[in-house]
Amino acid sequence: MMRMAHKAFWILLLTGLSLPAHSFGQKEPNNSLKQCASLMSEGYVSDGQTYKARLNKNNRARFHTIFYADNRYCLVACSNIEDSPLIMKVYDSERNLLFDNTRHGYTPKWHLDFASTVSCVVEIQVDAQEHIDELVKLVIGFKKPHPTQQVPEQ
């Protein structure tokens, strides 16, 4: 299991480093809870899950999900908190850090590719001295298959 997680980490890291900078998330003008779904990149479909939670006493919310092999995902973090940027981190099941938006200008949106199926924790956090009793939301979408890539049913 650990070997598979390390392999997934390196594949994800190398894939991310090989893509041009413009293919990743950009600063969005409004990542409020109300606008969250509209920030999903074109060509992506929501996974149908509702990921919404109130920040805990450490100003963190954690969401558990599984990313499946050979898929590209779009993650969008949202809140109505205006004073502090949202920190979004993705960890595998062994707490290996796969993504950290603080290294990318606190972008609320990011695309991730997975070469193998990985159980992950997506953590949304606000860096504040005092507890912020607010909701945060995570939207996860996956890339729609191109019509020519679909296999006809028999």
C-alpha positions, 0 to 999 in steps of 0.5 A: 500500500505504501509503495502504491502511495509513493508511486501515485505521489511521484506520478502526480508530482511529475505530471504537475511539474510537466504541465504549463503554468496556465493550465492550472487554477487562476485567481478567481474574482469571487469564490463565495459559497454562492458562486462556488459551483460556477467556478468549475472549469469548463468540461468538468462535471461535479462528482455529485457530492456535497462537501460543506462543513463548518471550520473547527476550532483550528479553523480547518475542515476535512473532506475524505474522498477517493480519486480514481485512476486515469482521471483528471479532477478539478477542485474548488474551495469556497467560503464567504470569509473575506479577510483571509485566503483559503488554504487548500491541501490534498493528502493521500491516506498516509498524510503525504502532501500531494497539493498545497495552494499556498505554493500557488498564490492561494488559488481556489481552483486546481486540476489534479491528475491521478495515475492510480486510485488514491484515497485522499483527504482534502483540507480547507483551512484559514490562517487566523489567530481566532476561531472563525465560525464559518462554512467552507465548501469544496466542489470536486469535478472530473473531466467529461470523457470526449464523445469519441472516447466512449465505448459503445455498449454491447 
